[in-house]
Amino acid sequence: MSVRIAVGAQWGDEGKGKIIDLLSSRSYLVVRYQGGANAGHTVKINEKKFILHMIPSGVLHENTVSAIGNGVVFDYESFISELDTLKMEGINPEGRLFLSPYAHVVMPYHKEIDRALENSRKNKIGTTFKGIGPAYQDKISRCGIRVADILDKDYFPIILKNNIDLKNQMFEALYREKDKFDFNKIYNECLEKFEFIKKYVKDVSIMIDEAYNQNKSILFEGAQGTLLDIDHGTYPFVTSSNTTSGGVCTGTGISPTRIDSVLGVMKAYTTRVGNGPFVTELFDEVGKYLSDKGHEIGATTGRPRRCGYYDALIARYSVRVNGISSLALTKIDVLGGLDKIKVCVGYKYKNEILKEFVPVSNVLEKCEPVYEELDGWKEDISEIKNYNDLPLNTRKYIDYIEKVSNVPVEIVSVGPERNQSIFK
């Protein structure tokens, strides 16, 4: 039995979908603990690509139970759409996919508020317009609507009416739009959708406890990445939840004393979608090379990802705040073909060299990378199955990553397919 967390150790898009899919085959229960449909986990199986936003990646294994924890903000439209897509591909997760009744629901007005707020900002955050921030805002303001609330037919119309009245007042005051949201339309839509969804609703915390007491393996699936954490990320260019490993306990209802290990998922280089500081960002031919060869397009937004070299300061920071015990190093095959590969080992800030990551955006914007350079390799490594068969310079690069990141590499991903993975 093992209880593991798989967490993104950069700005998201590290390839968690593939790694979680890989580990799910060894897990009885896979649980998503935060975020919403703003996440995009891509899994490629036999040339077929699955992009999941709401449903945990473990759903692709027929012997694995998947669950959406209370820390997730639940987008029912995305959930139903993904179920339809899975069923079209011959995957029916009914009976092994569950949703916490205590998860807050992304309502239609949250998405409209999200768009209006972002459009009114002078300094854009780069939101996905999925309503995530406003949904979490309502949760913290104690006026959110949970799955359990919608299933309570006496209570739901009362709380929904209060919320819609407040949102309409806000829109009229801020944007001069009167009666923006229609109570009857939203109410009837929710009743219809949740009549279908209710068969998936189950107390996820109890599920976890039962699996643990039966000595079954449990995997917790994070969305986004460490540097997008609301507390530990590059604020304000962050998401609205705790993406770090600490979010597992509050987002699912498991005790921290039951966690065995944390796997950090990192690319062999660095990418970022959206706005915010990025010290190792490349604007040259190498940056274009990584973007083109790595197919660096956001799974949720379709926006091109900004590319840069591996950042050891970010790695050590992620190891520290998450308690990472090992790394899954992804997309190392993309680096093949480069004569030289740089790794950032410090930041030049004013008249000093910073050796530790500082999650302060206005400081990071003024930092310049300090690099060490390694020899690259020309070989195609995408079909290699054994670690010792990797080119010498590839293994030297991995050894160097372990040294500067203060953590061992457990998994090396050499391509997008499920079977293009090496356990070191």
C-alpha positions in Angstrom: 0.0 0.0 0.0 1.1 3.6 -0.7 -0.4 7.0 -0.2 1.2 9.4 -2.7 0.7 12.9 -4.0 1.6 13.8 -7.6 2.1 17.6 -7.7 3.2 20.0 -10.4 6.5 21.5 -9.5 6.6 24.4 -11.9 3.9 26.6 -13.4 1.7 23.7 -14.5 1.7 21.9 -17.8 4.5 19.7 -16.6 2.9 16.5 -17.9 1.1 15.5 -14.8 -1.7 13.9 -16.8 0.6 11.3 -18.3 2.4 10.6 -15.0 -0.8 10.3 -13.0 -2.2 8.0 -15.7 1.0 5.9 -15.4 0.8 5.7 -11.6 -3.0 5.1 -11.7 -2.4 1.6 -13.0 -0.8 0.8 -9.6 -3.5 2.7 -7.5 -6.9 1.6 -6.3 -8.1 5.2 -5.7 -7.1 8.4 -7.5 -8.4 11.7 -6.0 -8.3 15.2 -7.4 -8.0 17.7 -4.6 -8.1 21.3 -5.9 -8.7 23.6 -8.9 -11.4 23.2 -11.5 -11.9 23.0 -15.2 -9.1 25.5 -15.7 -6.7 22.5 -15.5 -5.9 20.4 -18.6 -4.4 17.0 -18.2 -3.4 15.4 -21.5 -2.9 11.6 -21.8 -1.9 9.9 -25.0 -2.7 6.2 -25.4 -1.9 4.4 -28.7 -1.9 7.6 -30.7 -5.3 8.6 -29.1 -5.3 11.8 -27.1 -7.5 12.4 -24.1 -7.7 15.9 -22.5 -9.4 15.9 -19.1 -10.3 19.1 -17.3 -12.6 18.0 -14.6 -12.4 14.3 -14.3 -9.2 12.7 -12.7 -6.8 11.1 -15.1 -7.1 7.8 -13.3 -10.5 7.3 -15.0 -8.7 5.9 -18.0 -7.9 2.7 -16.1 -10.9 0.4 -15.8 -9.7 -1.1 -12.4 -9.1 2.3 -10.8 -11.7 4.3 -8.8 -11.5 8.1 -9.3 -12.9 10.8 -7.1 -13.3 14.6 -7.1 -12.6 16.0 -3.7 -14.3 18.9 -1.8 -11.4 21.2 -2.5 -12.3 21.2 -6.3 -14.7 23.8 -7.7 -17.0 21.6 -9.8 -17.9 22.6 -13.3 -20.9 20.4 -14.2 -20.9 21.4 -17.9 -17.3 20.3 -18.2 -18.0 17.1 -16.2 -20.9 16.0 -18.4 -19.0 16.9 -21.6 -16.0 14.8 -20.6 -18.2 11.9 -19.7 -19.8 12.0 -23.1 -16.4 12.1 -24.7 -15.2 9.1 -22.7 -18.3 7.1 -23.5 -17.8 7.8 -27.2 -14.3 6.2 -26.8 -15.8 3.1 -25.1 -14.9 4.2 -21.5 -17.8 4.2 -19.1 -16.7 5.2 -15.6 -20.0 4.9 -13.9 -19.6 3.0 -10.6 -15.9 4.0 -10.3 -16.1 7.8 -10.6 -17.4 9.9 -7.7 -17.9 13.5 -6.6 -17.8 14.9 -3.1 -21.1 16.5 -2.0 -19.1 19.2 -0.3 -17.4 20.5 -3.5 -18.4 24.0 -4.4 -20.1 24.4 -7.8 -19.0 26.8 -10.6 -22.3 28.6 -11.4 -22.9 30.3 -14.8 -22.6 33.7 -13.2 -19.1 32.9 -12.0 -17.8 32.7 -15.6 -19.4 36.0 -16.5 -18.0 37.7 -13.5 -14.5 36.2 -14.3 -14.6 37.6 -17.8 -15.8 41.0 -16.7 -13.2 41.3 -13.9 -10.3 40.3 -16.2 -11.4 42.7 -18.9 -11.6 45.6 -16.5 -8.1 45.0 -15.2 -5.2 47.2 -16.5 -2.7 44.5 -15.6 -4.1 41.2 -16.8 -3.7 38.1 -14.7 -4.3 35.7 -17.6 -7.4 33.9 -16.3 -9.0 31.1 -18.2 -12.5 32.6 -17.9 -13.6 29.3 -16.3 -15.1 31.1 -13.3 -12.6 29.6 -10.9 -11.6 32.7 -9.0 -15.2 33.9 -8.4 -16.3 30.4 -7.3 -13.5 30.3 -4.7 -14.3 33.9 -3.8 -17.9 32.9 -3.0 -16.7 29.9 -1.0 -14.5 32.1 1.2 -17.3 34.7 1.4 -19.6 31.9 2.7 -22.2 32.4 0.0 -21.0 29.5 -2.3 -23.3 26.7 -3.5 -22.1 23.2 -2.9 -23.2 20.0 -4.7 -25.1 19.0 -1.6 -27.0 22.3 -1.7 -28.2 21.8 -5.2 -29.4 18.3 -4.3 -31.5 19.8 -1.5 -34.6 20.9 -3.4 -35.9 22.9 -0.5 -32.7 24.8 0.3 -31.3 25.3 -3.3 -33.9 27.8 -4.6 -33.4 30.0 -1.5 -29.6 30.2 -1.7 -29.6 30.6 -5.5 -32.1 33.4 -5.3 -30.0 35.3 -2.8 -26.9 34.8 -4.9 -28.5 35.9 -8.2 -29.9 39.0 -6.6 -26.5 39.9 -5.2 -24.7 39.3 -8.5 -27.3 41.3 -10.5 -26.9 44.2 -8.1 -23.2 44.0 -8.5 -23.3 43.9 -12.3 -25.7 46.8 -12.5 -23.6 48.9 -10.2 -20.2 48.1 -11.8 -21.1 47.4 -15.4 -24.6 49.1 -15.8 -26.1 45.8 -16.9 -29.6 45.2 -15.4 -30.9 41.7 -14.6 -27.9 40.0 -16.1 -28.7 36.6 -14.6 -32.0 34.9 -14.9 -33.0 32.8 -11.8 -35.4 30.5 -13.6 -33.0 29.6 -16.3 -30.1 28.8 -14.0 -32.4 27.0 -11.5 -33.9 24.7 -14.1 -30.6 24.0 -15.7 -29.0 23.0 -12.4 -32.0 20.7 -11.5 -31.8 19.0 -14.9 -28.0 18.5 -14.9 -27.8 17.4 -11.2 -30.6 14.9 -11.7 -28.0 13.1 -13.9 -25.0 13.9 -11.8 -26.4 12.8 -8.4 -25.6 9.1 -9.0 -21.9 10.0 -8.9 -22.1 11.8 -5.6 -20.4 10.1 -2.6 -18.5 11.2 0.5 -14.9 11.2 -0.8 -13.3 11.6 2.7 -15.0 8.3 3.8 -14.0 6.6 0.6 -10.4 7.5 1.3 -10.6 6.3 4.9 -12.1 3.0 3.8 -9.4 2.5 1.2 -6.6 3.4 3.6 -8.0 0.9 6.3 -8.1 -1.8 3.6 -4.4 -1.2 2.8 -5.2 0.0 -0.8 -3.0 2.3 -2.7 -4.2 5.9 -3.0 -2.9 8.6 -5.4 -3.8 12.3 -5.0 -3.8 14.3 -8.3 -2.9 18.0 -8.3 -3.9 20.5 -11.0 -1.8 23.5 -12.2 1.6 23.8 -10.5 3.4 24.9 -7.4 4.2 28.4 -8.7 0.4 29.0 -9.3 -0.4 28.3 -5.6 -2.5 31.1 -4.1 -0.1 31.3 -1.1 3.2 30.0 -2.4 3.1 31.1 -6.1 4.1 34.1 -8.0 1.2 36.2 -6.7 -0.9 37.8 -8.2 -0.2 35.7 -11.3 -1.6 32.6 -9.6 -4.7 30.4 -9.5 -7.2 30.6 -6.6 -6.5 27.4 -4.8 -3.6 25.6 -3.0 -1.9 23.6 -5.7 0.9 22.5 -3.4 0.8 19.2 -1.5 -0.7 20.8 1.6 -3.9 21.3 -0.3 -4.5 17.5 -0.3 -5.6 17.5 3.4 -8.0 20.4 3.2 -9.2 19.4 -0.3 -10.1 15.8 0.4 -10.3 15.2 4.1 -7.3 13.0 4.7 -5.0 13.4 7.7 -1.4 14.5 6.8 0.0 11.7 8.9 -1.3 9.2 6.3 0.8 10.6 3.4 3.8 8.4 2.5 5.5 10.4 -0.3 5.2 13.3 -2.8 6.2 13.0 -6.4 7.0 16.3 -8.1 6.4 16.4 -11.8 8.9 18.8 -13.6 9.7 19.3 -17.3 13.4 19.0 -18.2 13.0 22.7 -19.2 10.5 25.3 -18.0 7.3 26.6 -19.5 4.6 29.1 -18.4 1.2 30.0 -19.8 -0.3 33.5 -19.2 1.2 36.5 -17.6 3.7 36.9 -14.9 7.5 36.9 -14.3 9.6 34.1 -15.9 13.4 34.5 -15.2 14.7 31.9 -17.7 12.3 32.7 -20.5 13.9 32.5 -23.9 13.2 34.7 -26.9 15.8 33.2 -29.2 16.0 30.3 -31.5 16.3 27.8 -28.6 13.1 29.1 -27.2 11.4 28.6 -30.5 13.0 25.1 -30.8 11.6 24.0 -27.5 8.2 25.5 -28.3 8.0 23.8 -31.7 9.4 20.4 -30.8 7.6 20.3 -27.5 4.2 21.3 -29.0 3.9 23.8 -26.3 0.2 24.8 -26.5 -2.0 25.1 -23.4 -4.4 22.2 -23.1 -7.1 24.4 -21.5 -6.6 27.7 -23.2 -4.9 26.9 -26.5 -2.5 29.7 -25.8 1.2 29.2 -26.7 3.4 28.4 -23.7 6.4 30.5 -23.0 9.6 28.4 -22.9 12.9 28.6 -21.0 15.7 26.6 -19.5 15.4 24.4 -16.4 15.4 26.5 -13.2 17.1 24.9 -10.2 15.8 27.6 -7.8 12.3 26.8 -8.7 13.0 23.1 -8.3 14.5 23.5 -4.8 11.6 25.8 -3.8 9.1 23.2 -4.9 10.9 20.4 -3.2 10.9 22.4 0.1 7.3 23.6 0.1 5.8 20.3 -1.1 8.1 17.9 0.7 8.9 16.3 -2.6 10.6 12.9 -2.2 11.3 12.2 -5.9 10.8 13.7 -9.4 9.2 12.7 -12.6 11.2 14.4 -15.2 9.2 14.9 -18.4 9.8 15.9 -22.0 13.6 15.3 -21.8 13.4 14.1 -25.3 12.5 17.6 -26.5 16.1 18.7 -25.5 17.6 16.3 -28.0 19.3 18.1 -30.8 20.7 21.0 -28.8 24.5 21.4 -28.8 24.5 23.0 -25.3 21.8 23.0 -22.6 21.8 25.6 -19.9 20.5 25.3 -16.3 19.7 28.3 -14.1 21.5 28.1 -10.8 21.0 31.7 -9.5 19.3 35.0 -10.1 21.2 38.2 -10.5 19.2 40.9 -8.6 20.6 44.4 -8.3 24.1 43.8 -6.9 23.6 40.3 -5.5 23.2 36.7 -6.6 20.1 35.0 -5.2 20.4 31.3 -4.6 16.8 30.8 -3.4 13.6 31.4 -5.2 11.6 34.4 -4.1 7.9 34.3 -4.9 7.5 38.0 -5.3 6.6 39.0 -8.8 8.0 42.6 -8.8 11.4 41.2 -7.6 11.5 38.3 -10.2 10.7 40.8 -13.0 14.1 42.5 -12.2 16.1 39.2 -12.0 18.5 37.9 -14.6 19.4 34.2 -14.8 22.8 32.9 -13.9 23.5 29.8 -15.9 25.7 26.7 -16.0 26.1 25.0 -19.3 26.1 21.3 -20.1 26.8 19.3 -23.3 23.7 18.3 -25.2 23.0 15.1 -27.3 21.8 14.5 -30.8 20.3 11.0 -30.4 16.6 10.3 -30.5 15.7 8.8 -27.1 12.0 8.5 -27.6 12.0 4.7 -28.0 14.5 3.9 -25.2 13.1 1.6 -22.5 16.1 1.2 -20.1 17.8 4.0 -18.2 21.3 2.8 -18.9 20.6 2.8 -22.7 20.1 6.6 -22.6 23.0 8.6 -24.2 25.8 9.5 -21.7 25.1 13.2 -21.9 21.4 12.6 -21.2 22.3 10.7 -18.1 24.8 13.4 -17.1 22.0 16.0 -17.5 19.7 14.0 -15.2 22.5 13.5 -12.7 23.0 17.3 -12.7 19.3 17.9 -12.3 19.3 15.7 -9.2 22.3 17.5 -7.8 21.0 21.0 -8.2 17.4 20.1 -7.2 18.3 18.2 -4.1 16.0 15.3 -4.9 16.3 12.0 -6.9 14.7 11.4 -10.3 12.3 8.4 -10.1 10.7 8.6 -13.6 12.1 9.8 -16.9 9.5 10.5 -19.6 10.9 10.3 -23.1 7.7 10.9 -25.1 3.9 11.5 -24.7 2.8 7.9 -24.9 2.0 5.9 -21.7 4.8 3.4 -22.6 7.4 6.1 -23.2 8.4 6.1 -19.5 11.5 4.9 -17.7 11.6 4.1 -14.0 15.0 5.0 -12.9 
